[in-house]
Amino acid sequence: MNNYKFEDLSVGMSESFKVTITQEMLDSFKGITGDINPLHNDEAFAISKGHPGRVAYGMLTASFLSTLAGVYIPGERSLIQQVETKFSSPVYIGDELTVKGEIVELVESVQRLELKVTITNQSGKKVLRGKMQILVV
């Protein structure tokens, strides 16, 4: 876990990590949220709608932004204030995602950073893009 202080950060600095989506992740997410949509839970249904299998929950994919901020940049001093996301492409079981954040703005008066965030799959296809505002506490 990183422990960046505000003064350690600079515009252009970035961090990333990889995660592979598993069936267990989808099942756990369903248990936590109660979202029983068949697109996420019934392979035959998802295939009948033109997908190669169960579609991962968009919010499961977005949840890795919490890991990005809380573990990588800035790390343990992170307090997320705002998250904006756009889902570009579906994610499936077995996809290896690269979660990346790049600092695009630092606001010294309130010790806040803005991260440009992207998540891409193993083919380099963007599946999520957005931005985060994070206080460094």
Secondary structure, DSSP 8 states (H G I E B T S, - for coil): --B--GGG--TT-EEEEEEE--HHHHHHHHHHH----HHHH-HHHHHHTT-SS-B--HHHHHHHHHHIIIIISSBTTEEEEEEEEEE-S--BTT-EEEEEEEEEEEEGGGTEEEEEEEEE-TTS-EEEEEEEEEEE-
